[in-house]
Amino acid sequence: MAEATYTCILCLRALQAEEQGLLVLGHNICPECESKIVSLTRDDPDYEHFKSGLKKIWQRLGA
């Protein structure tokens, strides 16, 4: 039987079912992205990337 795979909505990396990450409104966030989000500051070069990625989750909710 094939293992279920999931995709991180932020980095698009395929996740295995046993990997722990965040599940936000049905969308997966991998542990690496979760860790980066927690440590981000507004002046971090990746801030806008992660901000727009998280917006995708909320925009899909309203669609």
N, C-alpha and C positions, 0 to 999 in steps of 0.2 A: 504494500500500500504506500502511495506517495505521501510524503509529509507536506502539510500545508505551508505555503510561503506567503509572506506579507512584504509590503514595500514601505519604506520610510517615506512619508510625504515630503520631507525636507531635502534629503540627499538622494532619494530614489534607490537606495541600496536594498537588495533583497534580504529579508530577515527570515530565519528559520523559526518554526513554531515554538521551539524551546527558548528562543531569545527573549529576554525581558526588556521591555521598553514601555513607553507611554502609549496609551490608547485614548485619543481625544476625539469624541464624537464619531467614533468608528474609524478614525485614521490613525495609523501607526507612526510613532516617532522612535527611532532607534536609540539605544543607550548613548551612543557617541553624540548625537544631536541633542539629546536631553541634557547631557553634561555640558555641552557648549552653551546651550540656552541659559542654564543656571548661572554660568560664569560671565555672560555677556555684559558689557557696559555700552552706553549710547555711543561712545567714541570708538568702539571696536569696529574694524573694517567689515566684519561679517554681520553686524547688527541689522542692516537693511535686508540682507538676504534672508535671515531667519524671521524677521518681522513679516516680510511678504509671504514667506512660506506658511507661517501661522495664519495669516489672513485667508489663505486658500481654504482652510478648514471652516472658518466662519462664513465665507462667501458661498461655499457649497451647501451650507446649512440653509441659507436663505433662497437657494435656487430651486 
